[in-house]
Amino acid sequence: MDERESERTRDLRFTAPEPPTSDTLPLAPPSAGGAGVSPPGAPPSLVPHPYAPHPYAPGPTPYGGPAAATNPQATASLVLGIASLFLGLLFVPSILGVVLGIVGVARSGRTDPPIGRGAAVTGIVLSVVGAVLGVVTAVTVSNLVSDTARTIVEDAASAAPEASAGPDLDEFVAVDAAEWESVVKHPGRAEGRAVVVYAEVARFDGTTGDDRFLGGVGVDRPGSERELEDPAVVVGDVPLLDGVETGDVLRIHAVVTDSLELETQLEGITEVPVLTIAQVEDVGFLDLREDLAIGTPEQVQPGWFSLPVTVTNSGSRPFTYSATVAAESKDGKTSYGKGTVYVEKIGSGKKEKVAVDFFEEVPADAVFRVEFVERYAE
């Protein structure tokens, strides 16, 4: 055989396919019926595997079966319904339980069979029961609190008269001038004494405070400013001093509780009593005109009238009186003159008669009135 025939023979040789690698499908195993055996000349990779799934068959779910339907709203409603039985006063679990229960019932109607319907209905019922229990509990607690508050108020009201009665005012004594003078001179020795005196408020402002004032104090109700010359510090509860102002004249029931040193206008130091008041009464200045009684005028000579005036000292110590008496017409529009009354050192409760002379022409129908009175302690 020559070289050409040898080359042609080599070209016609059958070359067997190489076995498949691990990346290709394995050859089908032989079976009794011959299934899986590749026909002669067929590529092994085209033979279907007997266990391979059909390319269009529905595959299994990730968990090996169909997905189960759930109803979380129904479960939540049931949990909130149980919680509302214990937290009924909050009402929020009950409201949420009812709302989620209704949503759960609606959701259960979309599945066959209904899923979670029983839990949703139970949650709604328990939530409503919890809300009712919350209302009953709230009403009961409210009634209990109201009854307790009413009892407290009634007890306080029954005890109020005893609390507001304060000290026994019968223990306070209206002292005379001598007794008060001893208090002023030795306030430390007089501590604890319960007295009834008068006070003219000299200073009651931010410098003194809301619970005390500085004033002149004495045993006589004053008829004019600065008649009470003995200084004292008067202390009291703020409600008791409510409405008191500088210049007021007060009648006070007070206890001598302390003494205090004050600077005088002459740059000296004086010791004054401290009075703690139990009762205060605004009485104002005494009308001293009542201490003067006008008699019937007498004509001494033509153009000379003499008017008798009786002065009575209503104070508890000697006073000097100074007054003015005016003669005028009945309508008060015409003045016929004025006379002066001056009586020195009248004892307590004593009377003294003086004559007031008018030298102007005074008609017979003129009237006389006390225009001004003041007194000074001696």
Secondary structure by P-SEA (a helix, b strand, c coil): ccaaaaaaaaaabbbbbcccccccccccccccccccccccccccccccccccccccccccccccccbbbbbaaaaaaaaaaaaaacccccaaaaaaaaaaaaaaaaaaaacccccaaaaaaaaaaaaaaaaaaaaaaaaaaaaaaaaaaaaaaaaaaaacccccccccccccccccaaaaaaaaacccccccbbbbbcccccccccccccccbbbbbccccccccccccbbbbbbbcccccccccccccccccccccbbbbbbccccbbbbbbbbbbccccccccccccccccccccccccccbbbbbbbbbcccccbbbbbbbbbbbccccccccbbbbbbbccccccbbbbbbbbbcccccccbbbbbcbbbbbcc
